[in-house]
Amino acid sequence: MSDDATLWSAWCAGDKRAGEALFERHFDTVYRFFENKINGDVSDLVQRTFLGCIEARERFRGASSFRTFLFAIARNELYVHYRSKKKGEALDFSVSSIAELGPSPSTLARQRSEREILLAALQQLPVELQLALELHYWESIPGSELAVILEVPEGTVRSRLRRALEQLRERLAAESGGERLLGAGGDLEAWAQQLRARMS
């Protein structure tokens, strides 16, 4: 099976089958990225992300992995999506949360599953913190590549991850039913990995 770099080169050269192979390989990951941040169908954003890869191909020099490049495009598409919904408003994704950017979910009023409780808590975090947490702990993106995706120094990535985990615990503690997801207090990183299983 060809690696991402080989498939990418072939796709850029016009090989549609190589593009389809890349799409299939990374579809679930990109879909999950948007599913946690958008209310409704995310198919269009997934397609725009892959199209954005081709449009931005001159910027991809192979200094990072294709997957890192793909998440950087996805992040930009997410921000374009919310800016188009909030025309005329100045958005600061380091402060605004998904819950503030999107419509208020009616499901908060009824009993929710663990997944719904966790998703609601995640969406209360500032977008930049939610992105850092999910990409690092649930998609196994290392800090150096996460710094590229988020366009911040690697040291900033580490502080964001710690802040994201602490704020997530606070949000879950405030959620009705969230106590089931809090677990033992000590090891935040192990706790984050356990939460990933509940989002599957």
C-alpha positions in Angstrom: 0.0 0.0 0.0 1.4 3.4 -1.0 2.2 6.0 1.7 0.5 9.4 1.9 3.4 11.2 0.3 3.4 8.9 -2.8 -0.4 9.2 -3.1 -0.3 12.9 -2.7 2.3 13.3 -5.5 0.3 11.1 -7.8 -2.9 13.0 -7.0 -1.3 16.3 -7.7 -0.1 14.9 -11.0 -3.7 14.1 -12.0 -4.1 10.5 -10.7 -7.7 10.4 -9.5 -7.4 7.0 -8.0 -4.6 8.2 -5.8 -6.8 11.1 -4.6 -9.6 8.6 -3.9 -7.2 6.4 -1.9 -6.2 9.4 0.2 -9.8 10.4 0.7 -10.8 7.0 1.8 -7.8 6.7 4.2 -8.4 10.0 6.0 -12.2 10.4 5.5 -13.2 9.1 9.0 -10.7 11.2 10.8 -11.7 14.4 9.0 -15.4 13.6 9.4 -14.9 13.1 13.1 -13.0 16.4 13.3 -16.0 18.3 12.0 -18.7 16.1 13.6 -17.7 17.3 17.1 -17.9 21.0 16.1 -20.8 21.4 13.7 -24.5 20.8 14.2 -25.9 19.0 11.1 -24.3 17.4 8.1 -20.6 17.9 7.8 -20.1 16.2 4.4 -19.7 19.5 2.6 -16.9 20.6 4.9 -15.1 17.3 4.5 -15.2 17.7 0.7 -14.1 21.3 0.9 -11.1 20.2 3.1 -9.9 17.7 0.5 -10.5 20.2 -2.3 -8.6 22.8 -0.2 -5.6 20.4 -0.2 -5.4 20.7 -3.9 -5.9 24.4 -4.0 -3.2 24.9 -1.4 -0.8 22.3 -2.8 1.9 24.9 -3.5 2.2 25.5 0.2 2.7 21.8 1.1 6.5 21.2 0.8 6.6 17.9 2.7 8.1 19.5 5.9 5.2 18.0 7.8 3.1 14.9 7.2 0.1 15.0 4.8 -2.1 14.4 7.8 -0.8 17.5 9.5 -1.4 19.5 6.3 -4.9 18.0 6.1 -5.8 19.1 9.7 -4.4 22.6 9.0 -6.8 22.9 6.0 -9.7 21.4 8.1 -9.1 24.0 10.8 -9.2 26.8 8.2 -12.4 25.4 6.7 -14.0 25.3 10.2 -13.2 28.9 10.8 -14.5 30.0 7.3 -17.7 28.1 8.1 -18.3 30.0 11.3 -17.2 33.3 9.9 -19.8 32.9 7.1 -22.5 32.2 9.7 -21.6 35.3 11.8 -21.1 37.8 9.0 -20.1 41.2 10.3 -19.1 39.9 13.7 -15.5 39.8 14.9 -14.8 36.2 16.0 -12.0 35.3 18.3 -11.6 31.5 18.3 -9.3 31.6 21.3 -12.2 32.8 23.4 -15.5 31.7 21.6 -16.8 28.2 22.1 -18.7 26.0 19.7 -21.8 26.4 21.9 -21.6 30.2 21.5 -21.0 30.1 17.8 -23.8 27.6 17.0 -27.4 27.3 17.9 -28.3 26.3 21.4 -28.8 22.5 21.4 -32.3 21.5 22.6 -30.9 18.1 23.7 -29.4 19.7 26.8 -32.9 19.8 28.4 -33.4 16.0 28.3 -31.4 13.0 29.5 -28.3 12.5 27.5 -25.9 9.6 26.9 -22.3 9.8 28.1 -21.3 10.8 24.5 -23.7 13.6 24.4 -22.6 14.9 27.8 -19.0 14.8 26.8 -19.7 16.5 23.5 -21.6 19.2 25.2 -18.7 19.8 27.6 -16.2 19.9 24.8 -18.3 22.4 22.9 -18.2 24.7 25.9 -14.4 25.0 25.6 -12.8 27.8 23.4 -12.4 26.4 19.9 -8.6 26.5 20.1 -8.6 24.4 23.3 -11.1 21.9 21.9 -8.9 21.5 18.7 -5.7 21.0 20.7 -7.3 18.4 23.0 -9.0 16.3 20.3 -6.1 16.4 17.9 -3.5 15.5 20.5 -5.2 13.0 22.7 -7.7 11.4 20.3 -5.9 11.7 16.9 -2.4 11.2 18.4 -1.0 14.3 16.7 2.4 15.0 18.5 3.0 18.5 19.9 5.4 19.5 17.1 2.8 18.8 14.4 0.1 20.3 16.5 2.1 23.5 16.6 2.0 23.6 12.8 -1.7 23.0 12.6 -2.6 25.6 15.3 0.1 28.1 14.1 1.6 28.5 17.6 4.9 27.6 19.3 5.2 24.1 20.7 5.4 25.5 24.2 2.0 27.2 23.7 0.6 23.8 22.6 1.6 22.2 25.9 0.0 25.0 28.0 -3.2 24.8 25.9 -3.4 21.1 26.4 -3.2 21.4 30.1 -5.7 24.2 30.1 -8.1 22.3 27.9 -8.1 19.2 30.2 -8.6 21.3 33.3 -11.5 23.3 31.7 -13.0 20.1 30.4 -13.1 18.6 33.9 -14.7 21.8 35.2 -17.4 21.7 32.5 -18.1 18.0 33.2 -18.4 18.7 36.9 -21.1 21.3 36.1 -23.0 19.0 33.7 -25.9 16.9 35.0 -24.6 13.3 34.7 -21.1 14.5 34.0 -19.8 13.0 37.2 -19.7 9.6 35.5 -17.1 10.9 33.1 -14.8 12.6 35.7 -13.0 9.4 36.9 -10.0 9.6 39.3 -8.6 13.1 39.6 -4.9 12.6 39.3 -3.7 11.7 35.8 -5.3 14.1 33.3 -3.6 12.5 30.3 -4.8 9.0 31.1 -8.2 10.4 31.7 -8.2 12.1 28.3 -7.4 8.8 26.6 -10.3 7.1 28.5 -12.7 9.8 27.3 -11.7 9.1 23.7 -13.3 5.6 23.9 -16.6 7.3 24.9 -16.6 9.4 21.7 -16.4 6.3 19.4 
